[in-house]
Amino acid sequence: MQNNTQTQAQTQANNTSTQKEQNKSLEQREQELEQRLNKTTQKIMGAITALKAQDTLSTKISEIEKQINRHKGEIEKLHNKKEALAEKLEGYANNI
């Protein structure tokens, strides 16, 4: 009976040891998962920041393109006025 009690005690000790190892393993896995989650979160935050910057740049580029188009229109009007004045001057010169 003492032998049986020793066997039970040894089995219990082994089970406790195995359970401790499993708990350590679970804790390690939990830490690894938390580290992976943190890295992934950082990557996502970096991507979000990049997207915001890209959106800001796109908006500014759009504004600049509008200004360029506005200036192109003004330049075209001035060019047309210049041509009209050149024609008038030619007409005056021909009448002299």
Order of alpha helices (4+ residues) and beta strands (2+ residues): alpha
